[in-house]
Amino acid sequence: MNSTADFELTILIPVFNDADTLPELFRRVDLYKQQSSRHFCVMFIDDCSNDKSLSLIRDYCMRVKDAFYISLLKCSGLTGALKAGLFRVHSRYVAYVDSAMRTDIKDLDKLFAEIHDAALVCGQRNFKKHGLAGHLMTRFLASVRRMVTGDGLKDASCPIRLGRTEILKEMPWFSGMHAFLPALVAMSGNRVVAVNVSYKRHHRVGYSALRMALSGSCDLMVFLWMRRHYLDPAVSDGNLQNR
């Protein structure tokens, strides 16, 4: 068992070619550590960046206590990076924030306020201030996804989340499934909560938003197949006691 077991929370931060924004991200993580009452560590997951990201992360983790990193052997995408980090976490809770800082890491306090009776708490952004056309498109795509998944969330892809580690490890982690994680958690009988968070539009994101959007339809078909074949057998009788 690694050092993350010594903490209440591990914050996962996937990184892909974010050398330009990492210094500011480090500053915000340090500031949150000073202000937060939570005993947490951070884990950076470098997804085969070809800029100076990995070098900057190594330097930061050498200088800062309670900061860890892993570097992936091959580029695995956002879901792959999250899975690689999650399955190396042994703290009770695990969170995800994105390296582009589109959300505020301090909003994890808002999510923590709702985790007591939930398995997963998701941030929820307000897109109205980013123009009518963009807002309407976002609402349309979200309504289609919500109609298919039935999870009731208006913003299932918000890049700030907090969940119970053991429950999230039980979920099927395939490429693109991070967007359907709330639906998968709810489908397994666990409670999912949404909390309004601050949001800053960012024109440069390491992981291509366009590429992820284009693959969304394929991911939706995979989710539909998974939901149709999901098994949860109910037991009516037996003499085996749970311990």
N, C-alpha and C positions, 0 to 999 in steps of 0.2 A: 504494500500500500504506500502511495507516494505522499508528499508533504501536503497536498490539498486536503487530506483528511483532518488536518489540524485547524481547518477553517470552517466557519459556518457557511460561507458562500465562495464559489469560484466564478469569476467573470470571464467568459470566453470572448476573445476579440480576434476574429479571422482577419488576416491581412493579405492583400494582393496588390503589389506595386503602389504602396501608400507612403513612400519615403517623404514626400512633400508635406504630408499632414501628420506624420507620426510625432514630431516634437510637440505640437500642440496637443495631441492626444495624450502623450505622456504627462504633460502639465495638468490636464484636466483629471486624469486618473489620480495623480498625486494630491490635487486639491480635494477631490472627493474622499480620499483616504483620510485626510486631515479633518474633514467635516463629518464623516459618517461614524455612527456608533456601531456599525456592523464589523465583524471580524472577517475580512475577506482577503482573497488573493486574486491576482489576475493571471490569465494564461493567454499568451499570444500564439496564434496558429498561422505560421507563414506558409502560404499555399504556392510555393515555388515562384516567389517574386523574382523578377529579373532586374530590379533596381537595387537600391541600398537598404531596402526595408529590413532584411534579415540582419544585416550588420548593425543597424540602429537598435533593433530589438535585443540583440545579444548584449550590446553595450548597456542598455537600460536595465536588463535583468541582472547584469553583473553589479550595477550600482545600487539597485533598489531591492530591499528586502521584500519578500512575499510577491515577487514577480517571476513568472516562469514562461517558458516558450517551448514549442515544438516546431520542427520544420518538416514539411511533408516531402516524401520522395518524388512524387509526381503531382501535377496540378489536378485537384479533385473538385474544384468548384466550392461554392458556399456551403452546401449541405455536407459535402465530404469533409470540409475543414471543421464544421461544427461537430460532426460525428467523431472525428479524430480527437478533438478536444474533450467532448463529453465522456467518451469511454476511458479517459485517463483522469477523470475527476472522481474524488471520493468524499467531497464535502456534501452536506445534507442538501444544499440548494445550489443551483447553477443558473447563471444569467448569461445573456448574449447582448452585446452592444456592438455596433458596427464601427469600423475604423474611420469612416468618413464623417463621423460626428453629426449625422443628420438628426439624431436625438440627443438629449442631455443625460449623461450618465447619472446625474443627481436624481433623475426621475425614478431610479431604482427604489428609492425610498417610498414612492407612491405605490409601486408594485408590491413591495414588501408588506404594505398595510393590508393587502388583500389576499396574501398567500396562506393565511391560517386555515382556511377551509377550501382551498383550491389546489389543483395539481399544477396548473400553469396560469400565469398572469401575463397578458399581452398588452403592449402599448397600443394606443389608438391615436392616429394623427388626424389633424384637421387640415384638409386640402383646400378649403374655400378661398384662402388668401392667395392662392397661386393661380388665380385666373378661372373664369367660368368654364372655358373649354376643357382645361385639364381636370377641373373638379368634376364635371359631368362625365368625362371618360373614366375617371377613377371610380366614380359611383357605379357606372354601368358594369365595368369589369368586376367590381366587388360584388355586385348583386348577382351576377351570373355564377361566380364562384360560391357565394353563400347559398344560392338556390340548389346547387349541386351537392355541396358538402353538408348543408343543414347545421353548421356550427353557430350561426347567428352573428358572426363577427363582421364588422364593417371594414376592418383593416387587418387582415390575417398575415400580412407581410411586414408589419412594422418592425424595424430593426432594433427593438429593445424588448426583451422577454425575461421572465423569471419563472423557474419551475423546480419541482422536486426531482432530484437527480435520478433516483432509482426508477421512478415512473417513466421519465423521459428515455432512460436506457432500454426500456421494454418496447418502445415504439420501433416500427420498421423504418430504417434510415436509408432510403434510396435517393438517387440523384433527383433534386427538385422537390423532395418531400418536406423541406423546411417550411414551405408555404402552406402545407396541409397538416402541419403538426398539431395546431389547435383542434382540427376536426378529428384527427387520429386519437388524440388524448380524450376528447369528448366521447368518441365512439367506443372507447375502452371502459366507459363508465365513470370517468373522472371529471371533475368540475373545471371549467375554463372561464376565466374572468378577463374583461377588457377594461383598461384604465386610460383615460385621456392623458396624453403626454405632449410636451412641447416638441416642435419639429422645425428644422431648418432645411430649406431646399438646398441641395448640393448638386452642382452641374457636373462634377467629376466624382464618380464612384469607381473604386477598384474593380469590383465585379460589375460587368456590363448589365445595366438594367434592361436594355433592349434585348440582349441575348436571353436573359431570364424570362422576359415577357414572351418571346417567341416560342420558348419551350413550355410555356405554361399550359397550352392546350393538350400537349402530350402527357404532361404530368397529371392533368385533370382526368384523362382517360384511365391512367394507371390507378388513380385514387378510386374511381368508380368501380374498377375491377376488384380492388382490395376490399371496398365496402361490401360489394356483393358476395364475396367469398369469405368475409370475416366470420370466425367461429367463436362463440362464447357459450359452450354447453352448460345448461343449468342442471344441478344435481338435486334430485327429489328425496333421496334417502341414503343412509350409509352410517357406519359406525366409526369412521375415521375422524378424529378430532384435530382441529387446527391448533398448532402450538406456536 
